[in-house]
Amino acid sequence: MSELKAVIQAGGRGTRLAPYSTVLPKALMPIGEGTVIDSLLDQFSAAGVSSVLITVSKFGPLIRSYCGDGSRWGMEIEYITESEPLGTIGPLSPLRDRLDGPFFVTNSDVATDLALKDVLAAYEPNPAPLTVVVTRQTVGIAYGVLDHAAGQATGFREKPTEEFWVSTGIYLMDPDVFDHIPPNAPFGFDQLMRSMLASGTRINVFEHEGRWTDIGRIEDLRRAQEQAAATLVDRR
């Protein structure tokens, strides 16, 4: 296997986290004893990643100042500036010549206890252009739900819940994935999935049963901070 690399996408504007995100990018939001990006870089280092590319936009200088050259984590870090929004997958396109082997991709607003080396171990005997890390999420309806047909009720459920496997925003990819990503154009994860499924291309799924939070909203950031604080107390 070639040198293991990773991409952190930190170019988003974080509008749902306003007003916090007017002064700090999501990647630098405090979690536990560090920040979100501290945790991600620790996980990459533990998985054997040697080189990380961080895509940035307006908060690029702040993220660069905080993370530096990556020597704190025993890795090399390079920063790629997004001159215009390219969606959730589009920023990978300009990097296609740099990613010549399996590589991790993650959003910068993910707080998790996932062991990335386990994802890599599952990939190696059964490689695919894309492995999506998923986790269970329960969605509740706060109302009574009626099923009906022809003007008559046929069923009733009081405040039902449903469980789904959702994407965590963490992926393991190999260079074949670029066959499905247009060059230098806005492109989202939803478009990538539809393209790959339509062509019958293999997509692996890795189920994560542990802690995971997308800190895109203030209430989610607070929950992630509370979980991290509880973990620190347990360790002590």
C-alpha positions in Angstrom: 0.0 0.0 0.0 1.3 3.5 -0.9 1.8 6.2 1.7 -1.5 6.7 3.6 -3.0 10.2 3.2 -6.1 12.0 4.4 -8.2 15.0 3.5 -10.0 17.2 6.0 -12.6 19.5 4.4 -12.6 22.7 6.4 -13.7 25.2 3.8 -17.4 25.4 4.9 -18.9 28.6 6.3 -20.6 27.1 9.3 -23.6 29.3 9.1 -25.7 27.0 11.4 -23.2 27.6 14.2 -23.5 31.4 14.1 -22.6 33.5 16.1 -19.8 31.2 17.2 -18.7 30.6 13.6 -18.3 34.3 12.9 -15.0 34.2 14.9 -14.0 30.5 14.8 -14.2 27.8 12.1 -16.0 24.6 13.0 -12.6 22.7 13.0 -11.4 24.9 15.9 -14.5 24.6 18.1 -13.4 23.4 21.6 -14.1 19.7 22.4 -12.6 18.0 25.5 -9.0 19.1 26.1 -8.6 20.4 22.5 -10.5 21.1 19.4 -12.4 19.1 16.8 -9.5 19.1 14.5 -7.1 18.0 17.3 -9.3 14.9 17.7 -9.4 14.2 13.9 -5.6 14.5 13.6 -5.0 12.3 16.6 -7.2 9.6 14.9 -5.4 10.0 11.6 -2.1 9.6 13.3 -3.2 6.5 15.1 -4.3 5.0 11.8 -0.9 5.5 10.2 -1.7 8.5 8.1 1.5 10.4 7.2 0.2 13.3 5.1 -2.9 15.4 5.5 -4.4 17.9 3.1 -6.7 20.5 4.7 -9.0 22.4 2.3 -9.7 25.8 3.7 -11.4 29.1 2.8 -11.8 32.3 4.8 -10.5 30.8 8.1 -7.5 29.3 6.4 -4.9 31.5 8.1 -6.4 30.7 11.5 -6.4 26.9 10.9 -2.9 27.1 9.5 -1.7 29.0 12.5 -3.2 26.5 14.9 -2.2 23.2 13.2 1.1 24.4 11.7 3.1 21.8 9.7 1.6 18.8 11.4 4.8 17.9 13.4 2.7 17.9 16.7 1.0 14.8 15.3 3.9 13.3 13.5 2.5 14.1 10.1 2.9 16.5 7.3 0.0 19.0 6.8 -0.6 21.0 3.6 -3.3 23.6 3.1 -5.4 23.9 -0.1 -7.4 27.1 -0.5 -10.9 26.9 -2.0 -11.3 30.0 -4.2 -15.0 29.1 -4.7 -17.4 26.7 -3.1 -17.2 23.2 -4.7 -19.6 21.3 -2.5 -18.8 18.4 -0.2 -16.9 16.2 -2.8 -15.9 18.7 -5.5 -12.8 20.0 -3.5 -11.2 16.6 -4.0 -11.1 17.0 -7.7 -8.0 19.3 -7.9 -6.2 16.8 -5.6 -6.7 13.7 -7.8 -3.0 13.7 -8.9 -1.9 13.8 -5.3 -4.0 10.9 -4.0 -2.4 7.9 -5.6 -3.5 5.3 -3.0 -6.3 4.7 -0.4 -7.1 7.9 1.5 -9.4 9.1 4.2 -11.8 12.0 3.8 -13.6 13.7 6.6 -15.6 16.8 7.3 -14.1 19.1 9.8 -17.2 19.2 12.0 -17.2 15.6 13.2 -16.6 14.5 16.8 -16.3 10.7 17.2 -14.4 7.9 18.9 -14.1 5.9 15.7 -10.9 4.0 15.3 -9.9 4.7 11.7 -7.5 1.7 11.7 -10.6 -0.5 12.0 -12.0 1.0 8.8 -8.7 0.4 7.0 -8.6 -3.2 8.2 -12.1 -3.8 6.8 -11.1 -2.3 3.5 -7.9 -4.2 2.8 -9.4 -7.6 2.1 -12.4 -6.2 0.2 -11.3 -2.9 -1.4 -13.8 -0.5 -3.1 -13.5 3.0 -4.6 -15.6 4.3 -1.6 -16.2 3.1 1.9 -18.8 5.1 3.9 -18.7 5.1 7.7 -22.3 5.0 9.0 -23.9 5.1 12.4 -27.4 4.6 13.8 -29.7 7.6 14.3 -33.2 7.6 15.7 -35.7 10.1 14.4 -38.8 10.8 16.5 -42.2 12.3 15.4 -43.7 14.4 18.1 -47.3 13.8 17.0 -49.8 11.0 16.6 -49.5 9.6 13.1 -52.5 8.4 11.1 -52.5 6.1 8.2 -55.5 6.6 6.0 -57.1 5.6 2.6 -60.3 6.7 0.9 -61.1 9.1 3.7 -60.9 6.5 6.5 -58.3 5.9 9.1 -56.5 2.5 8.7 -53.9 2.8 11.4 -52.6 5.0 14.2 -49.2 5.4 15.9 -48.5 7.7 18.8 -45.3 9.6 18.5 -43.5 6.9 16.5 -39.7 6.6 16.1 -37.7 5.2 13.2 -34.0 4.2 13.1 -31.7 4.9 10.1 -28.1 4.2 9.2 -26.7 7.7 8.3 -23.4 8.8 6.8 -21.0 10.2 9.4 -19.1 12.4 6.9 -16.1 10.0 7.2 -15.0 8.0 4.2 -12.2 5.8 2.9 -11.6 6.2 -0.8 -9.2 5.0 -3.4 -8.2 6.7 -6.7 -10.9 4.9 -8.7 -13.5 7.2 -7.0 -12.3 10.0 -9.3 -14.0 8.2 -12.2 -17.2 9.5 -10.7 -16.1 13.1 -9.8 -16.2 15.8 -12.5 -13.0 17.9 -12.7 -13.1 21.3 -11.1 -16.9 21.6 -10.6 -19.3 21.8 -7.7 -20.2 18.3 -6.7 -21.9 16.8 -3.6 -21.8 13.5 -1.7 -25.4 12.9 -2.8 -24.4 13.2 -6.5 -21.4 10.9 -5.9 -23.6 8.2 -4.4 -26.2 8.4 -7.1 -23.5 8.2 -9.8 -21.8 5.2 -8.3 -25.1 3.3 -7.6 -26.3 4.0 -11.1 -23.2 2.5 -12.6 -23.2 -0.5 -10.3 -19.9 0.5 -8.7 -19.1 -1.2 -5.4 -19.6 1.0 -2.3 -18.5 -0.5 1.1 -20.2 0.4 4.4 -18.5 0.4 7.8 -20.9 0.4 10.8 -19.8 2.5 13.7 -21.6 1.8 17.0 -19.7 4.3 19.2 -19.9 8.0 19.8 -20.5 10.4 16.8 -21.8 13.9 16.6 -22.0 16.3 13.7 -21.4 19.7 15.4 -23.0 21.7 12.6 -25.6 23.2 15.1 -25.1 24.9 18.4 -27.1 22.2 20.3 -25.0 19.5 18.7 -21.8 21.2 19.6 -22.9 21.4 23.2 -23.8 17.7 23.2 -20.4 16.8 21.9 -18.7 19.0 24.5 -20.8 17.3 27.2 -19.9 13.8 25.9 -16.2 14.7 25.7 -16.3 16.1 29.3 -17.9 12.9 30.6 -15.2 10.8 28.9 -12.5 12.9 30.6 -14.2 12.4 34.0 -14.4 8.6 33.4 -10.7 8.5 32.6 -9.8 10.2 35.8 
